[in-house]
Amino acid sequence: MRTALITGASGGIGSAIAGRLAADGYTVALHSHSRDCTELAKALGGIAVRADLSDVSQIEAMTEGILRDLGHIDVLVNNAGISVTGLLTDISPETRRHLFSANVLGAVECTRLLLPEMIRRRSGCILNISSMWGQVGASCEVDYSTTKAALIGFTKALAQEVAPSGIRVNCIAPGVIRTAMLDCYDEATLQELAAETPLGRLGTPEDIAKAAGFLCSEEAAFITGQVLGVNGGFVI
């Protein structure tokens, strides 16, 4: 049985990746925090789990339950994340700490807790979902960009550390993707963003899911430590 844990599976990108991996034959564990993934998990033949990824004790309980129920995890997709917009000087220390805990430390802790079984099996794939802003930075999203840049650094360093154990670690850096994160923008702004994208449209969760399916497959068996930009040419 091939298994996969997708964090943040209640969102547009996470649910699309979960659907793709389920279609590829994985038994999927769908993580969420505030929203319930039970119905989606049932539809995909998987299980739903809940945890606040800014709380290490909850991550520990979640991963223990997953390993108890599924035995092991072949693929870990660190997709969960939150966004904060505003000037650096306007973001409170509390908001900043929560952002870094959810976006960076949550991914690190999920990985730390699932790695020993991957190392024992000498097999595994870890996929981190960053952002193009982690590659180039964005004004008024300094903290968010920093957390996404951290995931890129995490990917590259961990890939070198665990490659001798047969584990691959890669990263996807999405561009402007049509998900609920864009609900704060009006249609005119969305059209402007599409016009700024060389391919002339916004990305879809399915665009990210297709890239994730490839990087998690045996077709990518010689790919590790890489950052794949799926952004329609927005960042080149």
FENLIN-V481791 format. One record per run of one state. SS is the DSSP state (H for helix, E for strand, C for the rest). FROM is the first residue (numbers start at 1). TO is the last residue. Records with the same first field share a line. If there is no record, write none. Layout:
SS: FROM-TO / FROM-TO
//
This chain:
C: 1-2 / 7-11 / 24-26 / 33-37 / 45-46 / 51-55 / 71-74 / 79-87 / 91-92 / 122-123 / 130-131 / 137-141 / 166-166 / 175-176 / 178-179 / 183-186 / 197-202 / 204-204 / 216-217 / 221-226 / 231-236
E: 3-6 / 27-32 / 47-50 / 75-78 / 124-129 / 167-174 / 177-177 / 203-203 / 227-230
H: 12-23 / 38-44 / 56-70 / 88-90 / 93-121 / 132-136 / 142-165 / 180-182 / 187-196 / 205-215 / 218-220
//
